């Protein structure tokens, strides 16, 4: 951590940030990513159906 001293003697600590990673526009989504998207959509629909049944 980088620490600097401000006016009045207070210390200010800055967190060490992770390196940025550039993702290309044409990167392929694997089958795991598609499975997560589909299961997330099914979960949202199921939660909405439960909400409708309860109310």
PDB file of N, CA, C, O and CB in Angstrom:
ATOM      1  N   UNK A   1       0.839  -1.189   0.000  1.00  0.00           N
ATOM      2  CA  UNK A   1       0.000   0.000   0.000  1.00  0.00           C
ATOM      3  C   UNK A   1       0.875   1.239   0.000  1.00  0.00           C
ATOM      4  O   UNK A   1       1.903   1.303   0.673  1.00  0.00           O
ATOM      5  CB  UNK A   1      -0.950   0.005   1.212  1.00  0.00           C
ATOM      6  N   UNK A   2       0.444   2.206  -0.761  1.00  0.00           N
ATOM      7  CA  UNK A   2       1.148   3.465  -0.794  1.00  0.00           C
ATOM      8  C   UNK A   2       0.513   4.396   0.236  1.00  0.00           C
ATOM      9  O   UNK A   2      -0.702   4.592   0.232  1.00  0.00           O
ATOM     10  CB  UNK A   2       1.118   4.088  -2.217  1.00  0.00           C
ATOM     11  N   UNK A   3       1.330   4.966   1.112  1.00  0.00           N
ATOM     12  CA  UNK A   3       0.828   5.839   2.168  1.00  0.00           C
ATOM     13  C   UNK A   3       1.419   7.221   1.973  1.00  0.00           C
ATOM     14  O   UNK A   3       2.629   7.372   1.806  1.00  0.00           O
ATOM     15  CB  UNK A   3       1.173   5.281   3.578  1.00  0.00           C
ATOM     16  N   UNK A   4       0.541   8.248   1.994  1.00  0.00           N
ATOM     17  CA  UNK A   4       0.997   9.633   1.899  1.00  0.00           C
ATOM     18  C   UNK A   4       0.548  10.381   3.145  1.00  0.00           C
ATOM     19  O   UNK A   4      -0.378   9.960   3.839  1.00  0.00           O
ATOM     20  CB  UNK A   4       0.452  10.323   0.609  1.00  0.00           C
ATOM     21  N   UNK A   5       1.214  11.491   3.418  1.00  0.00           N
ATOM     22  CA  UNK A   5       0.865  12.323   4.566  1.00  0.00           C
ATOM     23  C   UNK A   5       0.148  13.572   4.061  1.00  0.00           C
ATOM     24  O   UNK A   5       0.681  14.309   3.231  1.00  0.00           O
ATOM     25  CB  UNK A   5       2.135  12.703   5.399  1.00  0.00           C
ATOM     26  N   UNK A   6      -1.061  13.804   4.565  1.00  0.00           N
ATOM     27  CA  UNK A   6      -1.848  14.974   4.177  1.00  0.00           C
ATOM     28  C   UNK A   6      -1.530  16.143   5.099  1.00  0.00           C
ATOM     29  O   UNK A   6      -0.742  16.021   6.037  1.00  0.00           O
ATOM     30  CB  UNK A   6      -3.360  14.655   4.212  1.00  0.00           C
ATOM     31  N   UNK A   7      -2.163  17.285   4.811  1.00  0.00           N
ATOM     32  CA  UNK A   7      -2.030  18.444   5.691  1.00  0.00           C
ATOM     33  C   UNK A   7      -2.577  18.097   7.064  1.00  0.00           C
ATOM     34  O   UNK A   7      -3.616  17.445   7.162  1.00  0.00           O
ATOM     35  CB  UNK A   7      -2.764  19.676   5.107  1.00  0.00           C
ATOM     36  N   UNK A   8      -1.919  18.508   8.100  1.00  0.00           N
ATOM     37  CA  UNK A   8      -2.374  18.222   9.448  1.00  0.00           C
ATOM     38  C   UNK A   8      -1.792  16.922   9.980  1.00  0.00           C
ATOM     39  O   UNK A   8      -2.120  16.517  11.095  1.00  0.00           O
ATOM     40  CB  UNK A   8      -3.880  18.164   9.485  1.00  0.00           C
ATOM     41  N   UNK A   9      -0.932  16.254   9.204  1.00  0.00           N
ATOM     42  CA  UNK A   9      -0.281  15.047   9.683  1.00  0.00           C
ATOM     43  C   UNK A   9      -1.084  13.771   9.533  1.00  0.00           C
ATOM     44  O   UNK A   9      -0.664  12.719  10.015  1.00  0.00           O
ATOM     45  CB  UNK A   9       0.061  15.219  11.084  1.00  0.00           C
ATOM     46  N   UNK A  10      -2.242  13.841   8.870  1.00  0.00           N
ATOM     47  CA  UNK A  10      -3.043  12.619   8.690  1.00  0.00           C
ATOM     48  C   UNK A  10      -2.428  11.748   7.602  1.00  0.00           C
ATOM     49  O   UNK A  10      -1.852  12.250   6.637  1.00  0.00           O
ATOM     50  CB  UNK A  10      -4.514  12.968   8.332  1.00  0.00           C
ATOM     51  N   UNK A  11      -2.560  10.441   7.773  1.00  0.00           N
ATOM     52  CA  UNK A  11      -2.058   9.494   6.777  1.00  0.00           C
ATOM     53  C   UNK A  11      -3.184   9.068   5.857  1.00  0.00           C
ATOM     54  O   UNK A  11      -4.321   8.891   6.295  1.00  0.00           O
ATOM     55  CB  UNK A  11      -1.425   8.264   7.455  1.00  0.00           C
ATOM     56  N   UNK A  12      -2.868   8.903   4.584  1.00  0.00           N
ATOM     57  CA  UNK A  12      -3.849   8.472   3.595  1.00  0.00           C
ATOM     58  C   UNK A  12      -3.252   7.275   2.867  1.00  0.00           C
ATOM     59  O   UNK A  12      -2.210   7.392   2.223  1.00  0.00           O
ATOM     60  CB  UNK A  12      -4.222   9.634   2.592  1.00  0.00           C
ATOM     61  N   UNK A  13      -3.919   6.112   2.970  1.00  0.00           N
ATOM     62  CA  UNK A  13      -3.414   4.884   2.351  1.00  0.00           C
ATOM     63  C   UNK A  13      -4.192   4.580   1.079  1.00  0.00           C
ATOM     64  O   UNK A  13      -5.422   4.633   1.071  1.00  0.00           O
ATOM     65  CB  UNK A  13      -3.507   3.697   3.333  1.00  0.00           C
ATOM     66  N   UNK A  14      -3.491   4.269   0.028  1.00  0.00           N
ATOM     67  CA  UNK A  14      -4.102   3.920  -1.252  1.00  0.00           C
ATOM     68  C   UNK A  14      -3.908   2.431  -1.490  1.00  0.00           C
ATOM     69  O   UNK A  14      -2.803   1.912  -1.332  1.00  0.00           O
ATOM     70  CB  UNK A  14      -3.491   4.757  -2.419  1.00  0.00           C
ATOM     71  N   UNK A  15      -4.969   1.750  -1.866  1.00  0.00           N
ATOM     72  CA  UNK A  15      -4.894   0.310  -2.116  1.00  0.00           C
ATOM     73  C   UNK A  15      -4.132   0.033  -3.404  1.00  0.00           C
ATOM     74  O   UNK A  15      -4.122   0.851  -4.324  1.00  0.00           O
ATOM     75  CB  UNK A  15      -6.304  -0.303  -2.189  1.00  0.00           C
ATOM     76  N   UNK A  16      -3.505  -1.115  -3.454  1.00  0.00           N
ATOM     77  CA  UNK A  16      -2.817  -1.547  -4.663  1.00  0.00           C
ATOM     78  C   UNK A  16      -3.855  -2.183  -5.572  1.00  0.00           C
ATOM     79  O   UNK A  16      -4.447  -3.201  -5.217  1.00  0.00           O
ATOM     80  CB  UNK A  16      -1.646  -2.545  -4.341  1.00  0.00           C
ATOM     81  N   UNK A  17      -4.084  -1.595  -6.742  1.00  0.00           N
ATOM     82  CA  UNK A  17      -5.120  -2.076  -7.646  1.00  0.00           C
ATOM     83  C   UNK A  17      -4.571  -3.176  -8.547  1.00  0.00           C
ATOM     84  O   UNK A  17      -3.393  -3.162  -8.901  1.00  0.00           O
ATOM     85  CB  UNK A  17      -5.679  -0.921  -8.491  1.00  0.00           C
ATOM     86  N   UNK A  18      -5.430  -4.135  -8.919  1.00  0.00           N
ATOM     87  CA  UNK A  18      -4.977  -5.210  -9.808  1.00  0.00           C
ATOM     88  C   UNK A  18      -4.730  -4.683 -11.215  1.00  0.00           C
ATOM     89  O   UNK A  18      -5.269  -3.651 -11.613  1.00  0.00           O
ATOM     90  CB  UNK A  18      -6.007  -6.349  -9.846  1.00  0.00           C
ATOM     91  N   UNK A  19      -3.908  -5.408 -11.956  1.00  0.00           N
ATOM     92  CA  UNK A  19      -3.635  -5.020 -13.344  1.00  0.00           C
ATOM     93  C   UNK A  19      -4.899  -5.174 -14.179  1.00  0.00           C
ATOM     94  O   UNK A  19      -5.695  -6.086 -13.957  1.00  0.00           O
ATOM     95  CB  UNK A  19      -2.484  -5.870 -13.942  1.00  0.00           C
ATOM     96  N   UNK A  20      -5.074  -4.268 -15.145  1.00  0.00           N
ATOM     97  CA  UNK A  20      -6.240  -4.338 -16.022  1.00  0.00           C
ATOM     98  C   UNK A  20      -6.013  -5.400 -17.087  1.00  0.00           C
ATOM     99  O   UNK A  20      -4.886  -5.622 -17.529  1.00  0.00           O
ATOM    100  CB  UNK A  20      -6.526  -2.963 -16.675  1.00  0.00           C
ATOM    101  N   UNK A  21      -7.087  -6.046 -17.489  1.00  0.00           N
ATOM    102  CA  UNK A  21      -7.020  -7.086 -18.498  1.00  0.00           C
ATOM    103  C   UNK A  21      -7.905  -6.681 -19.661  1.00  0.00           C
ATOM    104  O   UNK A  21      -9.099  -6.441 -19.483  1.00  0.00           O
ATOM    105  CB  UNK A  21      -7.447  -8.461 -17.922  1.00  0.00           C
ATOM    106  N   UNK A  22      -7.332  -6.605 -20.844  1.00  0.00           N
ATOM    107  CA  UNK A  22      -8.082  -6.201 -22.029  1.00  0.00           C
ATOM    108  C   UNK A  22      -8.694  -7.441 -22.669  1.00  0.00           C
ATOM    109  O   UNK A  22      -7.995  -8.415 -22.949  1.00  0.00           O
ATOM    110  CB  UNK A  22      -7.170  -5.444 -23.044  1.00  0.00           C
ATOM    111  N   UNK A  23     -10.005  -7.398 -22.896  1.00  0.00           N
ATOM    112  CA  UNK A  23     -10.714  -8.507 -23.520  1.00  0.00           C
ATOM    113  C   UNK A  23     -11.065  -8.098 -24.941  1.00  0.00           C
ATOM    114  O   UNK A  23     -11.670  -7.050 -25.167  1.00  0.00           O
ATOM    115  CB  UNK A  23     -11.993  -8.898 -22.711  1.00  0.00           C
ATOM    116  N   UNK A  24     -10.686  -8.921 -25.879  1.00  0.00           N
ATOM    117  CA  UNK A  24     -10.955  -8.602 -27.279  1.00  0.00           C
ATOM    118  C   UNK A  24     -12.441  -8.753 -27.593  1.00  0.00           C
ATOM    119  O   UNK A  24     -13.140  -9.553 -26.971  1.00  0.00           O
ATOM    120  CB  UNK A  24     -10.123  -9.503 -28.203  1.00  0.00           C
ATOM    121  N   UNK A  25     -12.907  -7.985 -28.553  1.00  0.00           N
ATOM    122  CA  UNK A  25     -14.326  -7.973 -28.906  1.00  0.00           C
ATOM    123  C   UNK A  25     -14.786  -9.306 -29.476  1.00  0.00           C
ATOM    124  O   UNK A  25     -15.950  -9.666 -29.302  1.00  0.00           O
ATOM    125  CB  UNK A  25     -14.607  -6.870 -29.903  1.00  0.00           C
ATOM    126  N   UNK A  26     -13.915 -10.051 -30.151  1.00  0.00           N
ATOM    127  CA  UNK A  26     -14.322 -11.286 -30.795  1.00  0.00           C
ATOM    128  C   UNK A  26     -14.073 -12.524 -29.955  1.00  0.00           C
ATOM    129  O   UNK A  26     -14.016 -13.630 -30.493  1.00  0.00           O
ATOM    130  CB  UNK A  26     -13.618 -11.423 -32.087  1.00  0.00           C
ATOM    131  N   UNK A  27     -13.923 -12.362 -28.644  1.00  0.00           N
ATOM    132  CA  UNK A  27     -13.626 -13.533 -27.824  1.00  0.00           C
ATOM    133  C   UNK A  27     -14.832 -14.460 -27.758  1.00  0.00           C
ATOM    134  O   UNK A  27     -15.971 -14.002 -27.673  1.00  0.00           O
ATOM    135  CB  UNK A  27     -13.203 -13.110 -26.411  1.00  0.00           C
ATOM    136  N   UNK A  28     -14.578 -15.762 -27.797  1.00  0.00           N
ATOM    137  CA  UNK A  28     -15.651 -16.755 -27.789  1.00  0.00           C
ATOM    138  C   UNK A  28     -16.141 -17.019 -26.379  1.00  0.00           C
ATOM    139  O   UNK A  28     -15.365 -17.016 -25.424  1.00  0.00           O
ATOM    140  CB  UNK A  28     -15.180 -18.055 -28.429  1.00  0.00           C
ATOM    141  N   UNK A  29     -17.416 -17.244 -26.265  1.00  0.00           N
ATOM    142  CA  UNK A  29     -17.989 -17.677 -24.988  1.00  0.00           C
ATOM    143  C   UNK A  29     -18.030 -19.193 -25.005  1.00  0.00           C
ATOM    144  O   UNK A  29     -18.510 -19.806 -25.959  1.00  0.00           O
ATOM    145  CB  UNK A  29     -19.424 -17.067 -24.750  1.00  0.00           C
ATOM    146  N   UNK A  30     -17.531 -19.778 -23.958  1.00  0.00           N
ATOM    147  CA  UNK A  30     -17.510 -21.230 -23.886  1.00  0.00           C
ATOM    148  C   UNK A  30     -18.867 -21.782 -23.492  1.00  0.00           C
ATOM    149  O   UNK A  30     -19.780 -21.022 -23.171  1.00  0.00           O
ATOM    150  CB  UNK A  30     -16.455 -21.695 -22.903  1.00  0.00           C
ATOM    151  N   UNK A  31     -19.003 -23.097 -23.514  1.00  0.00           N
ATOM    152  CA  UNK A  31     -20.275 -23.720 -23.138  1.00  0.00           C
ATOM    153  C   UNK A  31     -20.616 -23.471 -21.666  1.00  0.00           C
ATOM    154  O   UNK A  31     -21.792 -23.458 -21.301  1.00  0.00           O
ATOM    155  CB  UNK A  31     -20.224 -25.223 -23.412  1.00  0.00           C
ATOM    156  N   UNK A  32     -19.614 -23.277 -20.828  1.00  0.00           N
ATOM    157  CA  UNK A  32     -19.870 -22.991 -19.420  1.00  0.00           C
ATOM    158  C   UNK A  32     -20.550 -21.640 -19.230  1.00  0.00           C
ATOM    159  O   UNK A  32     -21.434 -21.492 -18.386  1.00  0.00           O
ATOM    160  CB  UNK A  32     -18.570 -23.029 -18.634  1.00  0.00           C
ATOM    161  N   UNK A  33     -20.135 -20.665 -20.016  1.00  0.00           N
ATOM    162  CA  UNK A  33     -20.741 -19.338 -19.936  1.00  0.00           C
ATOM    163  C   UNK A  33     -22.186 -19.377 -20.402  1.00  0.00           C
ATOM    164  O   UNK A  33     -23.057 -18.766 -19.783  1.00  0.00           O
ATOM    165  CB  UNK A  33     -19.945 -18.330 -20.769  1.00  0.00           C
ATOM    166  N   UNK A  34     -22.444 -20.086 -21.482  1.00  0.00           N
ATOM    167  CA  UNK A  34     -23.812 -20.193 -21.988  1.00  0.00           C
ATOM    168  C   UNK A  34     -24.699 -20.922 -20.982  1.00  0.00           C
ATOM    169  O   UNK A  34     -25.857 -20.552 -20.791  1.00  0.00           O
ATOM    170  CB  UNK A  34     -23.833 -20.923 -23.344  1.00  0.00           C
ATOM    171  N   UNK A  35     -24.162 -21.947 -20.344  1.00  0.00           N
ATOM    172  CA  UNK A  35     -24.918 -22.681 -19.334  1.00  0.00           C
ATOM    173  C   UNK A  35     -25.272 -21.777 -18.159  1.00  0.00           C
ATOM    174  O   UNK A  35     -26.385 -21.841 -17.637  1.00  0.00           O
ATOM    175  CB  UNK A  35     -24.122 -23.895 -18.846  1.00  0.00           C
ATOM    176  N   UNK A  36     -24.332 -20.939 -17.744  1.00  0.00           N
ATOM    177  CA  UNK A  36     -24.597 -20.007 -16.640  1.00  0.00           C
ATOM    178  C   UNK A  36     -25.675 -18.993 -17.021  1.00  0.00           C
ATOM    179  O   UNK A  36     -26.537 -18.675 -16.201  1.00  0.00           O
ATOM    180  CB  UNK A  36     -23.306 -19.275 -16.237  1.00  0.00           C
ATOM    181  N   UNK A  37     -25.636 -18.481 -18.252  1.00  0.00           N
ATOM    182  CA  UNK A  37     -26.650 -17.520 -18.697  1.00  0.00           C
ATOM    183  C   UNK A  37     -28.033 -18.157 -18.730  1.00  0.00           C
ATOM    184  O   UNK A  37     -29.009 -17.556 -18.279  1.00  0.00           O
ATOM    185  CB  UNK A  37     -26.295 -16.968 -20.082  1.00  0.00           C
ATOM    186  N   UNK A  38     -28.118 -19.363 -19.260  1.00  0.00           N
ATOM    187  CA  UNK A  38     -29.413 -20.047 -19.352  1.00  0.00           C
ATOM    188  C   UNK A  38     -29.944 -20.377 -17.965  1.00  0.00           C
ATOM    189  O   UNK A  38     -31.123 -20.162 -17.685  1.00  0.00           O
ATOM    190  CB  UNK A  38     -29.292 -21.333 -20.192  1.00  0.00           C
ATOM    191  N   UNK A  39     -29.080 -20.900 -17.093  1.00  0.00           N
ATOM    192  CA  UNK A  39     -29.541 -21.242 -15.745  1.00  0.00           C
ATOM    193  C   UNK A  39     -29.930 -19.993 -14.958  1.00  0.00           C
ATOM    194  O   UNK A  39     -30.850 -20.044 -14.143  1.00  0.00           O
ATOM    195  CB  UNK A  39     -28.454 -22.017 -14.991  1.00  0.00           C
ATOM    196  N   UNK A  40     -29.250 -18.883 -15.186  1.00  0.00           N
ATOM    197  CA  UNK A  40     -29.629 -17.630 -14.538  1.00  0.00           C
ATOM    198  C   UNK A  40     -30.994 -17.151 -14.998  1.00  0.00           C
ATOM    199  O   UNK A  40     -31.797 -16.678 -14.193  1.00  0.00           O
ATOM    200  CB  UNK A  40     -28.589 -16.559 -14.811  1.00  0.00           C
ATOM    201  N   UNK A  41     -31.258 -17.273 -16.296  1.00  0.00           N
ATOM    202  CA  UNK A  41     -32.563 -16.867 -16.823  1.00  0.00           C
ATOM    203  C   UNK A  41     -33.669 -17.765 -16.271  1.00  0.00           C
ATOM    204  O   UNK A  41     -34.747 -17.283 -15.924  1.00  0.00           O
ATOM    205  CB  UNK A  41     -32.561 -16.912 -18.364  1.00  0.00           C
ATOM    206  N   UNK A  42     -33.403 -19.058 -16.191  1.00  0.00           N
ATOM    207  CA  UNK A  42     -34.397 -19.984 -15.632  1.00  0.00           C
ATOM    208  C   UNK A  42     -34.653 -19.657 -14.162  1.00  0.00           C
ATOM    209  O   UNK A  42     -35.797 -19.703 -13.708  1.00  0.00           O
ATOM    210  CB  UNK A  42     -33.924 -21.453 -15.781  1.00  0.00           C
ATOM    211  N   UNK A  43     -33.607 -19.332 -13.425  1.00  0.00           N
ATOM    212  CA  UNK A  43     -33.765 -18.972 -12.017  1.00  0.00           C
ATOM    213  C   UNK A  43     -34.618 -17.716 -11.856  1.00  0.00           C
ATOM    214  O   UNK A  43     -35.482 -17.665 -10.980  1.00  0.00           O
ATOM    215  CB  UNK A  43     -32.397 -18.762 -11.368  1.00  0.00           C
ATOM    216  N   UNK A  44     -34.388 -16.713 -12.682  1.00  0.00           N
ATOM    217  CA  UNK A  44     -35.176 -15.474 -12.603  1.00  0.00           C
ATOM    218  C   UNK A  44     -36.647 -15.756 -12.903  1.00  0.00           C
ATOM    219  O   UNK A  44     -37.529 -15.262 -12.202  1.00  0.00           O
ATOM    220  CB  UNK A  44     -34.626 -14.413 -13.587  1.00  0.00           C
ATOM    221  N   UNK A  45     -36.911 -16.547 -13.938  1.00  0.00           N
ATOM    222  CA  UNK A  45     -38.295 -16.880 -14.282  1.00  0.00           C
ATOM    223  C   UNK A  45     -38.942 -17.676 -13.153  1.00  0.00           C
ATOM    224  O   UNK A  45     -40.104 -17.438 -12.822  1.00  0.00           O
ATOM    225  CB  UNK A  45     -38.353 -17.679 -15.606  1.00  0.00           C
ATOM    226  N   UNK A  46     -38.217 -18.612 -12.560  1.00  0.00           N
ATOM    227  CA  UNK A  46     -38.761 -19.400 -11.456  1.00  0.00           C
ATOM    228  C   UNK A  46     -39.072 -18.515 -10.238  1.00  0.00           C
ATOM    229  O   UNK A  46     -40.108 -18.690  -9.597  1.00  0.00           O
ATOM    230  CB  UNK A  46     -37.774 -20.513 -11.065  1.00  0.00           C
ATOM    231  N   UNK A  47     -38.199 -17.589  -9.925  1.00  0.00           N
ATOM    232  CA  UNK A  47     -38.455 -16.687  -8.798  1.00  0.00           C
ATOM    233  C   UNK A  47     -39.661 -15.783  -9.068  1.00  0.00           C
ATOM    234  O   UNK A  47     -40.435 -15.494  -8.156  1.00  0.00           O
ATOM    235  CB  UNK A  47     -37.214 -15.832  -8.510  1.00  0.00           C
ATOM    236  N   UNK A  48     -39.821 -15.339 -10.309  1.00  0.00           N
ATOM    237  CA  UNK A  48     -40.995 -14.536 -10.646  1.00  0.00           C
ATOM    238  C   UNK A  48     -42.264 -15.367 -10.518  1.00  0.00           C
ATOM    239  O   UNK A  48     -43.286 -14.861 -10.054  1.00  0.00           O
ATOM    240  CB  UNK A  48     -40.874 -13.966 -12.069  1.00  0.00           C
ATOM    241  N   UNK A  49     -42.217 -16.645 -10.924  1.00  0.00           N
ATOM    242  CA  UNK A  49     -43.388 -17.516 -10.817  1.00  0.00           C
ATOM    243  C   UNK A  49     -43.738 -17.755  -9.355  1.00  0.00           C
ATOM    244  O   UNK A  49     -44.918 -17.770  -9.003  1.00  0.00           O
ATOM    245  CB  UNK A  49     -43.137 -18.857 -11.532  1.00  0.00           C
ATOM    246  N   UNK A  50     -42.748 -17.940  -8.501  1.00  0.00           N
ATOM    247  CA  UNK A  50     -43.006 -18.114  -7.077  1.00  0.00           C
ATOM    248  C   UNK A  50     -43.636 -16.865  -6.490  1.00  0.00           C
ATOM    249  O   UNK A  50     -44.546 -16.952  -5.666  1.00  0.00           O
ATOM    250  CB  UNK A  50     -41.716 -18.454  -6.334  1.00  0.00           C
ATOM    251  N   UNK A  51     -43.154 -15.700  -6.911  1.00  0.00           N
ATOM    252  CA  UNK A  51     -43.708 -14.439  -6.421  1.00  0.00           C
ATOM    253  C   UNK A  51     -45.170 -14.300  -6.822  1.00  0.00           C
ATOM    254  O   UNK A  51     -45.993 -13.861  -6.018  1.00  0.00           O
ATOM    255  CB  UNK A  51     -42.899 -13.251  -6.955  1.00  0.00           C
ATOM    256  N   UNK A  52     -45.501 -14.670  -8.052  1.00  0.00           N
ATOM    257  CA  UNK A  52     -46.890 -14.578  -8.525  1.00  0.00           C
ATOM    258  C   UNK A  52     -47.769 -15.550  -7.751  1.00  0.00           C
ATOM    259  O   UNK A  52     -48.891 -15.198  -7.386  1.00  0.00           O
ATOM    260  CB  UNK A  52     -46.976 -14.869 -10.047  1.00  0.00           C
ATOM    261  N   UNK A  53     -47.295 -16.752  -7.493  1.00  0.00           N
ATOM    262  CA  UNK A  53     -48.086 -17.747  -6.766  1.00  0.00           C
ATOM    263  C   UNK A  53     -48.326 -17.303  -5.333  1.00  0.00           C
ATOM    264  O   UNK A  53     -49.416 -17.507  -4.800  1.00  0.00           O
ATOM    265  CB  UNK A  53     -47.387 -19.110  -6.784  1.00  0.00           C
ATOM    266  N   UNK A  54     -47.325 -16.698  -4.701  1.00  0.00           N
ATOM    267  CA  UNK A  54     -47.457 -16.268  -3.310  1.00  0.00           C
ATOM    268  C   UNK A  54     -48.454 -15.122  -3.184  1.00  0.00           C
ATOM    269  O   UNK A  54     -49.253 -15.091  -2.248  1.00  0.00           O
ATOM    270  CB  UNK A  54     -46.094 -15.843  -2.749  1.00  0.00           C
ATOM    271  N   UNK A  55     -48.410 -14.179  -4.129  1.00  0.00           N
ATOM    272  CA  UNK A  55     -49.258 -12.976  -4.003  1.00  0.00           C
ATOM    273  C   UNK A  55     -50.648 -13.151  -4.509  1.00  0.00           C
ATOM    274  O   UNK A  55     -51.447 -12.216  -4.456  1.00  0.00           O
ATOM    275  CB  UNK A  55     -48.647 -11.846  -4.719  1.00  0.00           C
TER     276      UNK A  55
END
